[in-house]
């Protein structure tokens, strides 16, 4: 998985603050909430973050390194 600029900003903000809501992440990264939400969904699907009571926190800052399918 390749991280884009928004993903990196979200990860950096979560490293700094431990737990943040979507609104707090939007404010901290200065990225529109729609882009932040897309990034959160991507990071959640790749098990890099988790959430509890609408607060997101970082599990790992390293993206999974899954190889391409071997044909």
Buried (B, 14 or more C-beta within 10 A) or exposed (E): EEBEEBBEBBBBBBEEBEEBEBEBBBBBBEBEBEBBBBBBEBBBEBEBBEEEEEBBEBEEBEBEEEEEEEE
